[in-house]
Amino acid sequence: MQPNQAIRSKEELINHFSSSQKLEILDQEQMMNLLALNVPPEVWEDSSNRNLLSFNQEFVQETDEFTLNYREIEHIYLVSFLTNLTELNLQNNKISDISSISKLTNLKKLYLESNCIEDISALQSLPDLTHLDLQVNQITSYTLALPSLVHLSLSDNKLKGLQHSPKLEKLYLSYTETADLRTISHHLFGLKELYLQSNNLTEISHLSNFVDLQILDLGCNKQLQNIEPLKFCIQLTQLSISETNVAEIWPLQFMKNLKTLYMAFTKVVDLHPLQHLYKLDNISASYSSIIDLSPLSKLTQLKSLHFRYSYGRWNCFFLFTM
């Protein structure tokens, strides 16, 4: 296929092969156009067709990043030829089969958000993968043990099982129905960031093991009342307990590094546990039951306070921003 020669349909492609014309993919644009045709892998894998398919070697050698989003792509067989890829972004398509990705052993970053993926076993062959985004798919079990993985997003899946990656630092599990934290509490003690929004959590005792956590999101777990286990999470710099049933925040008094606190739509009344958290610079507590702000008077680093429609003397609106 010459640079200006475009194949616009599956039928044209099949006719092209039928006429025994050599198809050479020269650049990313041609690759993207062919992927958008959603040609099934068996067409490419046919032995006679495979002999007619080739890639410009300069294109293959120099391409280390490839992005094709929002194109309703279903089949990604051709991507497997780009063996020097270190970053692949295929978000918001209709991909279900990712077996071709197993050949891309140089990958470090892989973004597959918003597809139709159930089986992720092919990713086990990617030892250098550091960033993996699988949110908004149909994954029920995560059994990969990727040795280099640091950042993992599995939000908005229906997870029933989760195994570990030893170097994992960031884990996104929002909207996964992970009500039992035992599935993540083993071998993940090095986590720095953990996102558990909207998971029907009722208790968080296993979080006491995560003493290195710096960011924790427990928002929208409406049945959560007791956050006592967080007294061990003294490295936290950012915490969200918004839209929970939490009333007592005394465990926060041990979080001397805390800078940002979200606790809107809670039953919190007493702010005294915050009075010596001198690094706090942002507090959001709108729609809460807070009456007295005086415990915050000595927090000189505060730049932003949000208390919209809180009760008591601030029952209309209070906002302070430096």
N, C-alpha and C positions, 0 to 999 in steps of 0.2 A: 504494500500500500504506500503510495507516494505521499509526500506531505500534504498535497492539496486534494487528495482523493479520499472522500468520506464515505463510509458504509453506514447507512441510516436505519437499517432494520436487520432482524435475524435472517430474513429471507435473502437479502442482499449478501449477507455474509456467507450463507450456505451456497448461494450461486457462485460467489467468488471462489470458494474452495472447489466447487464442482468443476470450474473451468481451469483448475490446477494453477491458479495464479498465486504467487508467493505473497503472503501478508507479513509485512514488516512493521512493527510498532516502533515509531521513531522518537516519540516524546510523550510527555504527560498528558497533553490534550488529547492525543489519539487514544491513549490508554483509557482516559476518562470517558470518552465517547463510546468506546467498545464495551466498557463495563456497564454503561447506562443502557445498553441494548438488552441486558439481562439474559445473555446467552447461557444456557445450561452447561455445566462443566463437561458433560459427555461430548458436546460438539468440539470443544477444544482438545479433549483427550483422545478423540478418534485418531488412530495411528496415521491415516493418510493426511488428515488435516494438520496434525502436529508437525509433520515434515514440511508443511507449507508455512508454518508460523515461526517467525523469528523476531528478535528484539535487537534494536540498535544497541550495541555494546556500550557505547559512550553514555547513552541514556540509562542503561542498567547500572553501570559503574558509578555514575555521578548522582543518582537519585537516592538520597537518604531520608527524605521526608515525602509523604504522599497523603493528600487530603481529598476526600470526596464525600461531602455531606449533603443531606437533603435531596437525594437524587433517586430515592426508591430502589436502590440497588439491592438485588437478591443474591447474585452469584459473584464471588470474588476470586475465582480461580486464577485469573491473569495476574493478580497481585503477587502471587507466589513466585513469579519470575524476578521480582525486584529484591533480590537477596541481600542487597546492601542497606536496606531500610533500617533506620534506627527509630523512626517515629511514623506511626500509621494512624490516621484519623478517619473513621468511617461512621461517624455519628449520624443518627436520624435517617436510617435507611430501613430495608426490610430483610436484612441478612439473618439467616437461621443457621447455616452451615459455615463454620469458621475453620474447618480442617486444613484448608490451604495455608493458613497462617502459621502452621507448625513448621513450615520450611524457612520462615523468616527468623532465623536464630540470632540475628544481630539486633533485633528489636529491643529498645529500651522503654519506649512509651507507646501505649496502645489505647486508643479511645474508641469504644464500641457502644456508647450510650444510645439508648432508644432504638433498639433493633428487636429481633424476635428470637434471640439466642437462648437455648436451653442447655446444650452440651458444651462445656468449656474445656474438656479434657485435652484438646489439641494444644492448649496454651502451656501445658506442662513442659513442653520442649523448648521453652524460651527462658534460659537461665539468666540472661542479662536484663530481663524486664524489671524496671524500677517503678513505673507508673502504669496502672491498669484501671480503666474506667468501664464498668459493666452495668452501670445503673440503668434502670428502666428496661429490663429484659424479662425473661421468663425462667430465670435460674432458681432452682430450689436447693441446690447443694454446692458448696464451694470446697473442693478437696485438693486444690493445688498447693504444692509446697515449693513456691518460687524463691530461690535463695537470695535474690537481690531486691525483692519487692519492698518498696518503701511506702508507696501511696496506692491504696485500694479503695475503689468506690463500688459498692454493691447496693446502694440505695434503690428502693422501689423494685425489689424482687421479692419472692416468697421463700426466703431461705429457711431451711430446716436443719442445715448443718454447716459448720464453718471450721476449716482447719487452718493451721497457722503458716505464716511465712516469718522466718526468724528476725528479719530486719525491718519488719513493718512498723511505720511510724504514724501514718495517717489512715484511718479506717472510717468509711462512710457507710452507715447501715440504717439510715433513716427510711421509714416506710417499708420495712422488711418484715414486720410482725415478729421481731426478735424479742419476745417477752421474757425469755429465759437467758440471762447473761452468762450462764455457765458455758454456752457455746463459744464464747469469745474470751473467757477469762483464763484459759490455759495457754501458756507459751506466748502470750501477747503482752507481756509486762513492760515491754519497751515502747509501747504506744505513746505518742506525743499528742495526737489529736484523735478524738472519738466523737462521732456524730450519731446520735440515737433518737433523733426526733420522730415522734409519732409511731411508737412501737408498743403501745399498750403496757408499758412497764408499770409494775406495781411495787417492786422492791429492787434495790440496787446494791445489795450486800457485796456482790462480787467485784464491784468497782473499787473496793478498798485495796485491792491488789495493784491497781494502776497508779503507783506513786509517782511516776514520771509524767503523767498527763499535764499538758499545758492548756489545751482547749477541750471543753466538754459541752456537748449540746444535748440536754435532756428535755427540750421543749416539746410541748404538745403531747405529753404523757399524762393525760388528765386524771388518772387514778393514783399517780405517784404522790405520796405524802411525806415519807421519811427520807431525808438525805443525810442521815448520820454517817454512813460509810464514807462520805466525802471529806470527813475530817482528816483522813490520811492522804488526801490529794493536795498536798500543800504547795505543789509547783504550779497549780492552775493560774493562768493569767486571764482566761476568759471562760465564763460559765453562763449557760442559759438554763433557767428553770421556768421559763415563761409557759403559761397555759398548763400548769400542773396544779395539784391540790396542796402544795407545800405551804405551811404556815410558819414553821420554825426554821430559821436560818443560822442557828448558833454554830453549826460546823464550819461556817465560812470564816469565823474569827481566826482560824489557823492559816488561812490562805494569804500570807503576807505579800505575795507577788501578784495578787489579783488586780487587774486593770479594768476589765469590762465585765459588767454584770447585767444580765437580762432577767427580769422577774415580773414582767407584765402579766396580768390576769392570774394572780396568785392570791393566797390568803395571808400573805406576810403583813404583819402589823409593826413589829419591833425591829428597828434598824440598829440597835446597840451593838450587835455582833460585827457591824461594819466600822465602828468608830475608830479603830486603830489600823485599818487597812489603807495606809497612806499612799499607796500607788494607784488607788482607784481613780480613774479619770472619766469613766462613762457608766452611768447607772440608768437603766430603763425600768420603771416600775409602774407604768400606767395601768389603770383599771385594777388597782390593788386596794388593800385595806389600811394602808399606811396613814398614820395621823401625825406623827412627830418627826420632823426632819433634823432636829437639833443634834442627833448623834453624828451627823455628817459635817458638822461645823468646822472641824479641824482637818478635814481632808483637802488640803491645799492644792492637790493635783487635779481635782475635779474640773472637768471642762464642760460636761454635758449631763444634765439631769432631766429625766422625763417622768412626770407624774400626772399625766393627763387623766382626768376623771377619777382620781383617787379619793378616798373618803376623808372624813374629818375636815380640818381647816383648809385642805387643798382640794375640796370636793368639786371644783370646776376644772382648773387647768394650772399646771405649773411647769415651766420649762426654763432652764438656765443653760446658756451656752456661752463659753468664752471664745 
